[in-house]
Amino acid sequence: MPHRTQGRVHRHIVKVMRDLDDKPGLAFSDLLSADLITDSVEEIDYSFRERIFTPMVTVWVFLSQILSSDHSCRDAVARLAAFRSASRQDPCAPGTSSYCDARRRLPVELFRRITRAIGRQLQEEAPQDWLWKGRSVKIIDGTTVSMPDTRKNQEAFPQANTQQPGVGFPVARCVVLFSLACGTALEMAMGPYKGKETGENSLFRTFYNHLNARDIVVGDRYYGSYCDVAMLQDRDVDVVVRKHQLRQTDYRRARRLGRGDYLVVWDKPKQRPDWMDEVSYQKIPDQLTMREVQIQVQEKGKRVKHLTVVTTLLDHREYRTRDIAELYRTRWNAELDLRSLKTTLQMDVLRCKTPDMVRKEMWAHLLTYNLIRTMMAQTAHQYELLPRQISFKGALQTINAHRGYHGTSLADDPHMIATMLHAIASHRVGNRPGRVEPRAIKRRSKPHPLLNMPRREARRRILEGTYA
């Protein structure tokens, strides 16, 4: 029968983690604490049997799969088999069915809770010199990911209307909230690419309640609507966003604070948005006082020469125009963090064939990302750096290199730990102000024709000799 009691679950988790700690090889077995996993398992009331692929082992093998450049289930199982052999344990079956079944049994909520807990803990423990004027800044951005073209994936995440049926791939939209101080992913919302209430704003609203008072949210122009700003202000959360191109301002009626710096008044929309209920709409104030800062981009080669940033940081003496401009410029870090996830960790094309597994794969990528960021934060703290001064890809390469070591426990080898942290600290992000690169690629793609019909139809035509 499944084991449900708190003490038994905790003892089992501690035993498994002790076994993992004795022999290195699985991903981040020394960074995931027994208490964190125990709390997550108990909070979701998840029961399991004592077998090779327990929830802990399955999570770690899943993380090893994401860290691997191969990204296949067979590679992940082979890594576990090597680990068990080095630990003098009975080998696991070389097939992938047991591992895939174990992944399928794990609830999405387990990955979500662990990922959030690690991200928030690192954010809360960030030193004061990592913060912006003593305040926590969170940057928000959205992106899309594709996945295998299966019937279930198409039903949950339909492809774009510009693609013919059977030719394109399902597409999911996701919005991620990052910590500016340490780079961890704090929240994530995922939904279809098209349909009602599937935009970035709608996904962002799903985790408004996870923002804390005195937080500052930095985003692009999509996150600057009247109702969104009012709802965030109701939670004592400030915003710094780019002004939407459709919003017009009469500066003759504004209060001038300085050159290109104005206090303006926004009026409440006369028509209630479709996504907002009447009670929430009535609670929103009739007017909002906002600050508009006009920024001139002096660097040559930039596409944008001037832009206007709107913010609820109204004190122009404490928050100067230069401070606002520099803070908005940090929004680009969200683009870099998404690039680390999609390119470095290969999250841009997911591999799972059902919507439930797709969501788990997304959260597993974010969990892997947060654990790498944890190592980077530890390194930054030891070497008196800022976490964003360290290269994410360099840290990943160093961790992968040391993860393959099977001599003794990494936790019991201070020399190896010092060597690894020193290597991570040496991979710095280059300081390249004013860097300009063309938005184009040099390497040509293979001259293969595009598949413009369903694969099944193409196979049939090949057999009939009518495919051209």
C-alpha positions in Angstrom: 0.0 0.0 0.0 1.2 3.6 -0.5 2.9 5.2 2.4 1.2 8.4 3.6 2.3 9.1 7.2 4.5 12.2 7.7 7.3 10.5 9.7 7.6 7.6 7.2 7.7 9.9 4.2 10.4 12.0 5.8 12.5 9.0 6.9 12.3 7.5 3.4 13.3 10.8 1.8 16.2 11.3 4.2 17.4 7.7 3.5 17.3 8.2 -0.3 19.1 11.5 0.0 21.8 10.0 2.2 22.3 7.3 -0.3 22.6 9.9 -3.1 25.0 12.0 -1.0 27.4 9.1 -0.6 28.0 8.8 -4.3 27.9 11.7 -6.7 26.4 11.6 -10.2 22.8 12.7 -10.2 22.0 16.3 -10.8 21.9 18.7 -7.8 21.4 16.0 -5.2 23.3 18.2 -2.7 21.2 21.3 -3.4 17.7 19.9 -2.9 17.1 19.5 0.9 15.1 16.7 2.4 12.9 19.2 4.2 12.0 21.0 1.0 11.0 17.8 -0.8 9.2 16.4 2.2 7.1 19.6 2.6 6.3 19.6 -1.1 5.2 15.9 -1.1 3.1 16.4 2.0 1.5 19.6 1.0 0.1 18.0 -2.2 -0.8 14.8 -0.3 1.1 12.7 -2.8 1.6 9.0 -2.0 4.1 6.6 -3.6 5.6 3.2 -3.2 9.2 2.4 -2.3 10.7 1.4 -5.7 13.7 2.5 -7.8 12.0 5.5 -9.3 10.8 7.2 -6.1 9.7 10.8 -6.5 13.1 12.0 -5.4 15.1 9.8 -7.8 12.6 10.6 -10.6 13.1 14.4 -10.1 16.9 14.1 -10.1 16.9 11.9 -13.2 14.6 14.3 -14.9 17.0 17.2 -14.1 19.9 15.1 -15.4 18.0 14.6 -18.6 17.5 18.4 -19.0 21.2 19.0 -18.3 22.2 16.5 -20.9 22.8 17.8 -24.4 21.1 14.6 -25.7 17.8 15.3 -23.8 16.6 11.7 -24.3 15.0 9.4 -21.8 17.4 6.6 -22.7 20.4 8.8 -21.8 18.8 9.7 -18.5 18.2 6.1 -17.6 21.7 5.1 -18.7 23.0 7.8 -16.3 21.0 6.4 -13.5 22.3 2.9 -14.2 25.9 4.1 -14.1 25.1 5.9 -10.8 23.7 2.7 -9.3 26.6 0.7 -10.5 29.1 3.1 -8.9 27.0 3.0 -5.7 27.2 -0.9 -5.7 23.4 -1.0 -6.0 21.3 -3.4 -8.0 21.1 -2.1 -11.6 17.9 -0.7 -13.0 16.3 -2.0 -16.2 17.9 -0.4 -19.3 14.5 0.3 -20.8 12.8 3.7 -20.4 9.2 2.5 -19.7 9.6 2.5 -15.8 11.2 6.0 -15.9 8.5 7.4 -18.2 5.8 5.9 -16.0 7.4 7.4 -12.9 7.5 10.8 -14.6 3.9 10.5 -15.6 2.8 9.7 -12.0 4.5 12.8 -10.6 2.1 15.7 -10.2 2.9 19.0 -11.9 2.4 20.7 -8.5 5.4 19.0 -7.1 7.7 20.6 -9.6 5.9 23.9 -9.3 6.3 24.1 -5.5 10.0 23.1 -5.4 10.8 25.6 -8.2 9.0 28.4 -6.5 10.5 27.6 -3.1 14.1 27.7 -4.4 13.5 30.9 -6.3 11.9 32.7 -3.4 14.4 31.6 -0.9 17.3 32.9 -3.0 15.4 36.1 -3.6 14.7 36.6 0.2 18.3 35.9 1.2 19.8 38.3 -1.4 22.3 40.7 0.2 21.3 44.4 0.3 23.9 45.3 -2.3 22.2 43.0 -4.8 18.9 45.0 -4.5 18.0 48.2 -6.3 17.9 51.0 -3.7 17.0 48.4 -1.1 14.0 47.2 -3.0 13.2 43.9 -4.7 12.9 44.3 -8.5 11.1 41.6 -10.5 11.2 41.6 -14.3 8.5 40.1 -16.4 8.5 38.8 -20.0 6.7 36.3 -22.2 7.8 33.9 -24.9 6.5 30.8 -26.8 7.6 27.2 -27.0 6.7 24.4 -29.4 6.2 20.7 -28.8 5.6 17.4 -30.7 2.6 17.5 -33.1 0.3 15.0 -31.2 -3.5 15.2 -31.1 -3.6 15.9 -27.4 -1.0 18.7 -27.7 -2.9 20.2 -30.5 -6.1 20.2 -28.5 -4.5 21.9 -25.5 -2.0 24.2 -27.4 -3.3 24.8 -30.9 -0.9 25.9 -33.6 -1.0 29.3 -35.2 -3.7 30.1 -37.8 -1.0 30.9 -40.4 0.0 27.2 -40.5 -2.0 24.5 -42.3 -3.3 21.6 -40.3 -0.8 18.7 -40.1 2.1 20.9 -41.1 2.7 23.1 -38.1 3.4 22.4 -34.4 1.5 23.1 -31.2 2.6 26.4 -29.6 2.3 27.4 -26.0 2.7 30.9 -24.6 4.4 31.3 -21.2 5.1 34.3 -19.0 8.0 34.1 -16.5 8.7 36.4 -13.6 12.4 36.7 -12.8 14.3 38.2 -9.9 16.6 41.0 -11.1 18.9 40.6 -8.1 19.8 36.9 -8.4 18.2 35.9 -11.8 16.0 33.1 -10.4 12.6 32.3 -11.9 9.9 33.2 -9.3 6.7 32.4 -11.1 5.5 31.0 -14.5 2.2 30.8 -16.2 1.5 28.8 -19.3 -1.4 28.7 -21.8 -2.4 28.3 -25.4 -0.9 30.7 -28.0 -4.3 31.8 -29.3 -7.7 32.1 -27.9 -9.6 34.3 -25.4 -7.6 35.5 -22.4 -4.4 33.8 -23.5 -2.2 36.9 -23.8 0.8 37.8 -21.7 -1.3 40.2 -19.5 -3.9 37.5 -18.7 -1.2 35.0 -17.8 0.6 37.6 -15.6 -2.6 38.3 -13.7 -2.7 34.7 -12.5 0.2 35.2 -10.1 -0.5 38.8 -8.9 -1.1 37.4 -5.4 2.5 36.1 -5.3 3.9 39.6 -5.5 5.0 41.2 -2.2 4.4 44.8 -1.0 7.1 47.2 -2.1 8.1 45.0 -5.0 8.9 46.8 -8.3 7.8 45.1 -11.5 9.6 46.1 -14.7 8.1 45.1 -18.0 7.5 46.2 -21.6 4.6 48.1 -23.0 2.2 45.2 -22.8 2.0 45.4 -19.0 1.1 49.1 -18.7 -2.7 49.1 -19.0 -4.7 51.2 -16.5 -6.4 48.3 -14.8 -3.2 46.3 -14.4 -1.4 49.2 -12.9 -4.3 49.9 -10.5 -4.5 46.3 -9.4 -0.7 46.2 -8.7 -0.9 49.5 -6.8 -3.7 48.1 -4.7 -1.1 45.5 -3.6 1.5 48.2 -2.9 3.5 47.1 -5.9 5.2 49.7 -8.1 5.6 49.4 -11.9 8.2 50.6 -14.4 7.0 49.9 -18.0 7.3 51.4 -21.4 4.4 53.7 -22.5 2.0 52.0 -24.9 2.1 53.5 -28.3 -1.7 54.1 -28.4 -1.7 56.2 -25.2 -1.7 59.9 -25.8 -0.6 62.5 -23.3 -1.3 66.2 -23.3 1.8 67.6 -21.5 0.2 71.0 -21.3 -2.0 69.7 -18.5 0.9 67.8 -16.8 3.1 68.9 -14.0 6.7 69.3 -15.1 9.2 67.8 -12.6 12.3 68.4 -14.8 13.5 68.0 -18.4 11.5 65.2 -20.0 9.9 64.3 -16.6 6.2 64.8 -15.9 3.4 63.9 -13.5 0.3 63.0 -15.5 -3.2 61.8 -14.6 -4.7 58.8 -16.2 -8.5 58.5 -16.3 -10.3 55.2 -15.6 -11.6 53.5 -18.8 -15.3 54.1 -19.2 -15.9 50.6 -20.4 -15.2 47.6 -18.2 -12.7 45.1 -19.7 -14.2 41.8 -20.6 -11.8 39.9 -18.3 -12.6 41.9 -15.2 -15.7 41.4 -13.1 -17.9 44.3 -12.0 -16.9 44.3 -8.4 -13.2 44.5 -9.2 -13.9 47.2 -11.8 -15.8 49.4 -9.2 -12.9 49.0 -6.7 -10.4 50.6 -9.1 -9.9 54.3 -8.5 -11.2 56.8 -11.1 -7.8 58.3 -11.7 -4.2 57.3 -11.4 -1.2 59.7 -11.0 1.6 58.4 -13.1 5.1 59.7 -13.9 6.3 59.8 -17.5 10.0 59.9 -18.2 11.2 60.7 -21.7 14.5 58.9 -22.4 16.8 59.8 -25.2 19.0 56.9 -26.5 22.5 58.4 -27.2 24.2 55.1 -28.3 24.8 54.8 -32.0 23.3 51.8 -33.9 20.3 51.4 -31.6 16.9 50.9 -33.3 15.1 53.1 -30.8 16.3 56.7 -30.5 13.8 57.8 -27.8 11.2 56.2 -25.6 8.8 57.1 -22.8 8.8 55.1 -19.6 5.8 55.3 -17.2 6.1 54.5 -13.5 4.4 54.7 -10.2 7.7 55.8 -8.6 6.6 59.5 -8.2 9.3 60.9 -6.0 11.7 62.5 -8.5 14.2 63.4 -5.8 14.6 59.8 -4.6 14.2 58.2 -8.0 15.9 60.5 -10.6 15.2 60.3 -14.3 18.6 58.6 -14.8 17.7 56.0 -12.1 14.4 55.2 -13.9 16.2 54.9 -17.3 18.8 52.6 -15.9 16.1 50.5 -14.1 14.0 50.1 -17.3 17.1 49.1 -19.2 17.5 46.1 -16.8 14.3 44.7 -18.3 16.6 43.3 -21.0 17.8 40.8 -18.5 14.5 39.0 -18.8 15.2 38.5 -22.5 18.7 37.1 -21.6 17.1 34.8 -18.9 14.6 33.4 -21.4 17.5 32.9 -23.9 19.3 30.9 -21.2 16.2 28.7 -20.8 15.3 28.3 -24.4 18.8 28.1 -26.0 21.3 27.0 -23.4 18.9 24.6 -21.7 17.1 23.8 -25.0 13.6 24.6 -23.7 12.5 26.2 -27.1 11.4 22.8 -28.5 9.9 20.5 -25.8 9.8 16.7 -26.2 6.8 15.4 -24.3 3.7 14.3 -26.1 0.9 15.1 -23.7 -0.1 18.5 -22.2 0.4 17.3 -18.6 4.0 16.1 -19.4 4.6 19.3 -21.3 3.8 21.4 -18.2 6.1 19.1 -16.1 8.9 19.5 -18.6 8.5 23.3 -18.5 8.7 23.4 -14.7 11.6 20.9 -14.7 13.5 23.3 -16.9 12.7 26.2 -14.6 13.8 24.0 -11.6 17.1 23.2 -13.3 17.6 26.9 -14.2 17.0 27.9 -10.5 19.4 25.3 -9.2 22.1 26.6 -11.5 21.3 30.1 -10.4 21.7 29.0 -6.8 25.2 27.8 -7.6 26.0 31.1 -9.3 24.6 33.0 -6.3 26.8 31.0 -3.9 29.8 31.8 -6.1 29.0 35.5 -6.4 28.6 35.8 -2.6 31.9 34.1 -2.0 33.8 36.1 -4.6 32.1 39.4 -3.9 30.4 39.6 -7.3 26.9 40.2 -8.5 25.1 37.1 -9.8 24.5 38.7 -13.1 28.2 39.3 -13.6 28.6 35.5 -14.0 28.0 33.7 -17.3 25.0 31.3 -17.1 26.4 29.1 -19.8 29.9 29.0 -18.3 28.3 27.9 -15.0 26.3 25.2 -16.7 29.4 23.9 -18.5 31.4 23.8 -15.2 28.6 22.0 -13.3 28.3 19.4 -16.1 32.0 18.8 -16.1 32.1 18.2 -12.3 28.9 16.2 -12.4 30.6 13.5 -14.3 33.1 12.9 -11.5 32.5 9.6 -9.8 35.4 9.3 -7.3 34.1 10.5 -4.0 31.2 12.6 -2.8 31.4 16.2 -4.0 30.1 17.3 -0.6 33.1 15.7 1.1 35.7 17.2 -1.2 36.4 20.8 -0.3 39.1 21.0 -2.9 36.7 20.1 -5.7 34.1 22.5 -4.4 36.6 25.3 -4.3 37.9 24.5 -7.8 34.3 24.4 -9.2 33.3 27.7 -7.6 36.5 29.3 -8.8 35.9 28.1 -12.3 32.3 29.4 -12.2 33.5 32.8 -10.9 36.0 33.1 -13.7 33.3 32.9 -16.4 32.2 36.6 -16.4 29.7 38.3 -18.6 31.6 40.7 -20.8 31.1 44.4 -20.3 30.4 45.6 -23.8 28.6 48.9 -23.7 27.2 50.1 -27.0 27.6 46.7 -28.6 25.9 46.6 -32.0 25.1 43.5 -34.0 23.0 42.9 -37.1 19.7 41.1 -36.6 20.7 38.4 -39.1 22.4 35.1 -39.3 25.4 34.3 -41.5 25.2 30.5 -41.7 22.8 29.3 -44.4 20.3 26.6 -43.7 20.3 23.3 -45.5 18.6 23.5 -49.0 15.9 21.1 -48.1 12.3 21.8 -49.3 9.7 22.5 -46.7 7.1 20.0 -45.8 3.9 21.7 -46.8 1.5 18.9 -46.2 0.8 16.4 -43.4 3.6 13.7 -43.2 1.1 10.9 -43.6 -0.1 12.5 -46.9 3.5 12.9 -48.1 4.2 9.2 -47.4 1.2 8.2 -49.3 2.2 10.3 -52.3 5.7 8.9 -52.2 4.4 5.3 -52.4 2.1 6.3 -55.3 4.9 8.1 -57.1 3.0 11.4 -57.1 5.1 13.3 -54.6 6.9 16.3 -56.0 
